[in-house]
């Protein structure tokens, strides 16, 4: 059964999510040292589409479901190598990474605005052992809540090669990793919701090994959107001089998610009261925020220590130099007057 419920935005979304499968695979594979990193994937994953699928050529699960429905989602995992592989296959909930991009990586923070999480409505993950050049079908039950799904519920079936993960004395160490995803978008209605951004908070911190003022930004609506531009500026409270600034384009946000947008500083942070001005635009939507925040001496010292930044010296060297010069001039004047007096007395 094919349901024609897509507008222009939904068609763009289909191509975007289909392409994201390859993008995520490429990003996760970058930097690996395995034999297959150079020649290609060590395994593949493909969706087994159901009658609930909207369209047939997406490369991901684009589902129109009914309240209370139970659907089985299956993927075919194929081992492309000559060695047995252990692959972990797990349903995940989509989120937004701190780089401002849609992410299916497990373990992203839960957003309080989410009605449901896809991973909570599906079976738990499983580990499969794949013989060389063999394929296996992995299935998960998806149970739709009786009250349906508001807007878009987004996530993925995430498969990773466990050969890149070693269990050590202090936890899991990632040596080489390779992962692939099949996106899942579930709906029970074709009603679209406009995204709505909120500024949850502002704080000093460390991001990407850099000192930063971090703005926590939330999309509290069940709507995936992209093409977002974000501009953030930090000034002293009550002043107009921009101390640090960051501009990013082509950002995206998952439905009901949040991320930390770091405004990086090349100089050590200083205690004081500041103002963050943040603007974001995406398609026809526009948001603007202004928030005062305080950096304490303790917070600044902690961040500076973590980033090896030395605070600027505020010792008044200029006034010291001026004072020394004035003192020298006074001494010279005194000596000059004394010499004239001595000359006068001799005469």
N, C-alpha and C positions, 0 to 999 in steps of 0.2 A: 504494500500500500504506500503510495507516494503522496505526501501532503504538500500543497503549494502554498506556503505561508511566508515566504521569504521576500523581503524588499531589497533595495539596493544595499543597505547596511548589512543585511544578513548574507548576501552573496559575497561581499567583501570579506566578511568574517569567515566564511567557508574556506576561501582561498588562503586567508591568513593562518588559520589553524592548521590547514593541511601542510602549508609550507613550514610551519613551526616545528613539525615533527622532524624535518631534516635539519632545521637550525639547531634545535636542542641536541640532536645527535652529534652534530659537528662541534658544538661548543663543548660538550662533555668529553669528546674524544681528543680535543686539543691538548697537546702536551704529554700524551701517554707514550710509554716506551715499549708497548707490546708489539708483537710481530705483525699484528693486523692493523695497528694504527696507521702504518704507512700505506698498506695495500687496500684497506677498506674495513668494513664492519666485521666483527667476529660473529655476530648473529643478526637476525632481522626479526621484526615483529610486525604483524599485519592484522587489521581488524576483521572479524567475521560479522558482517553487517546483518541486521535484523529487519523485521517488517516495520519497526518503529523508526527506521532511518528516514530522515528528510534528505532526499537525493541519494545517489548511488555511487558518486565518483569523488567523494571528499577525502578519503584516506584517514578519516577519524569518525568517531561516533557522534552524529548529529541527530539527537533523539527528540521526537515529540511523543510524550507519554501521557498516561491518564492517572489521576489521583488514585492511590491504592494499588497501582499496577506493579507486578513483579516481572522484571525483565532480566534475561541472561545475556551478559556481555562476554564475548569470547575473543581471544586473540590467538594467532598461530605464531609460535616462536620457533625459528629455524636456526640450527647450529651450522655455521658455514665453515667450520674448521675441522681438522682431523683429530681433535682432542675432545674428550668429554668435558662438558661445561656445566657449571652450577649457576643458574640464573634465578635471581629473585624478582618475582613479578608482584607488583603492589598497586592497588588503587590509591590515588593521591588527590588532594584538593588543590586547585590552582591558587596561586598567590602572586604577589608582586615582589620582585627582588629589590634590593637596595639600589640597584642600578636603574630602577624604573622600567623593568621589563616583565612581561608575563612569564611565570615560572611554574613548572610542575614538580620541582625537586621536593622530595618528602621533608617534612619537618619545618615548613614555613609557619610563622606564628598564626594562630587562629584570630580572626577578627570578630569582635563582639557583635557586629551588625549582621552577621550571617544568619539566615533563617535555618539553613541546614548546610552540612559539609558533605560533599560527595563521598569522601572516604568513610564517613559514618553510616552511609546508606548502603554500602557495598560490603561484600565479604572481605575478610582480612587477606593480606598477602600470603603468597606461597612460594616455596623454593622448588625448582624442578632440576633434574639431572638430565641433560641432553647428550645422547650419544653422538659421535661424529657424523656430520651431514644428515642428521635426523631432525624432524619437526615434531612439535607437541602442541596440542590445543589446551589453553588454560581458560577456564570459565569463572565468572564471578556473578553472583546474584545482586541485582540492584532493586531495592524495595522503595517504591515511591510513597511518600507520606500520604495519608488519607486526605489531608487538606491541600495537596498539590504542591507545586513549586512556584515561588514568586520569581518571575524573570528568568535569568539564566543561572543554572547551576553548572559550574565548570570545574573540570579536573582532568585526570588522565589515568591510563594504565601504564605504569612506569616499570620498565625492566632494566635491571643492571647486572652486569657480569660480576659474580662474586670473586672471581680470580683476582680482581684489583683491590680486594679488601682483606687485610690481615688482622687477626685478633691478637692484640698485644697485652702486656700487663696493665697498661693504663687505658685500654679501650681499643677502638677500631682505628687502624691506620690505613689511609688510602694510599696505595702504591701506584697502581695504574687503574684508571676507571673508564668504563665504557657503558653508556646507558642509552636507551631509546624510549620514546613515549608514543602512545596513541592517545590523542586528545579525546575527551568526552564532554559533550555539552548536552545537558538534559533540560527539557522544558515541559510544562503541562499546558502552556498557553502561548500564543504568538504575540502577546502584549509586550511592548518594549518600554523599558524604564530609562530615564535620563540619568547619567552618572551624577553624583553629587560629592564634591570634595570637602573635607573638613580638615582643619589644622588641629591635630590632637595635642601637640605640645612642642616646646622648643627647649633644647638643653645643650650644654657643651659635651663633647665626647671625642672618641677616636673612630674613624671610619677609613678603611683602605690604608691603614697605617699612617693616617694624616690627622692632625688636629682639625677639629671641625665644630661648627655650630650645626646641630642636627634637628631638622624639622620632621616630625612624624605626620605624614599625610595619609588620609583615609578616603577611600571611595566606599561610601556606605550603601550603595545601591547595587542590585543584582544585574549589572551591566558591564560587559567587557568593552573597553574603548582604547583607541590608540591615537597616533599623530598628536601627542601632547607635547607642548613646549612649557618649560618651567623656568622661571627666573627668580632668584632669591638674592637679596641684598641685606647686609648687616651694617648698622650705623650705631654710634653712641646715642643713647636716648636723648632726644631733644636737639640732635645735630643732624646735618645733612650729608656730611662727608662719608662716602661709602668705604668701609674698612675691608670687607671681603664680599665677593660676588660669585655666583655660579649660574650658568645658563646651560640647559640641556634641551635637546629636541628629539623627536621620534620616540617618545616614551609611551608606555602603555600600562594600563592597570587592570587587574583581574576584578571580577565582581566581588563586592564585599571583602575588601582587602586593604592593607595599609603597608607602608614602607617608610624607611628613614632616608630622607634627602639631606645629604651632608653638604654644607657650604664650607669648603676647605680653606684653611689658613696656612700660609707659609711661615708666618711668624708665631711666636709663642702667644698663647691666650693670656689676657690680663683680666683681673677682677674688675667688675663694674656692672652697670645696668645698660643694656643695649636694646635695639629695636630690630626685629626681623620683618622685612617686607617681602612677601612672596606672591607671585602671580602665576597662574596656569591657564593655558588655552588649549582647546582641543575641538576641532570642527566648529560648531556653533556655540560651544560652551566656554564660559569665562569665569574664573574665580580669582579673588584677590583677598589676601590676608595681611594683617599687621598685628604683631604681637611683641610686647615688651618682655624681656627676660633678664635674669641676673646670673652672672658668673661669679661664684665665690672664690676667694683666694685658694681654698682647699681644692676646689674643682679644677681651677686653672693649673695649680701645681701638679695635680695628678695627670692631667692630659699632657702637659709639657714634659713630664718625666717619661711617660709612655712613648712619646714621639721624639724624644731627645732634642727638644727645642729649649733654648735658653731665653728667659725673659729679658726684654730690653731694659737697660739700666736707665733709671730715672734720676740719677744723681745730677744736680744742676751744674754741670761743667762750664757752661757758658757764663753763668754768673760768677763762678770761681775765677775764670780767666779775666773777666772784666774787673773783678775786685783786685786781683793781683796787679793788673795794669794801672788801676787807679792808685794803688799803694806805691808802685814804682814811681809814678809821676809825682806823687806827694813827696816822696823821699828826695827825688831830684830837685824839686822846687825848694825844699828845705835846705838842701846842700848848696844850691845856687844862691839863695838869700843869705845864708851864713857866709859864703865866700865873699859876696859883695860887701857885707858888713865888715868883714875882716879887712878887705881892701880899703874901705873908707877910713877905718881907724888908723891904718898905717899912714894914710895920707895926712 
